[in-house]
Amino acid sequence: MKASMDSLFSALADPTRRAILDRLRKGEASASDLARPFELSQPAVSRHLRTLREAGLIDDRRAGTKRMFRLKPHRLSELDAWLDRFRTNMEASYARLDTLLTEKDPDDAP
């Protein structure tokens, strides 16, 4: 099942999950490694990891008795592409406003 954009934004809304993603930028980590900086129970960390996995932001693999988690950067690329549509639109709007303000005759001011 492909994760929706809503699940992506929901997953990113939580600062703990964003911190986990930030840590995973450096490479794979176990759940206990990811939990270390937070004062959270193991079940709470597991819920955060499940949310990130369901949003398609991370995946995991078995490594002996540990489960290793890693970032799935293509989901962040999808988010960037989605945001880029708004960025492009806003830049065009600002460019039109700049042109209008530059062309405005100072004698027309109230």
Secondary structure, DSSP 8 states (H G I E B T S, - for coil): ----HHHHHHHHTSHHHHHHHHHHTT--EEHHHHHTTS---HHHHHHHHHHHHHTTSEEEEEETTEEEEEE-HHHHHHHHHHHHHHHHHHHHHHHHHHHHHHHS-GGG--
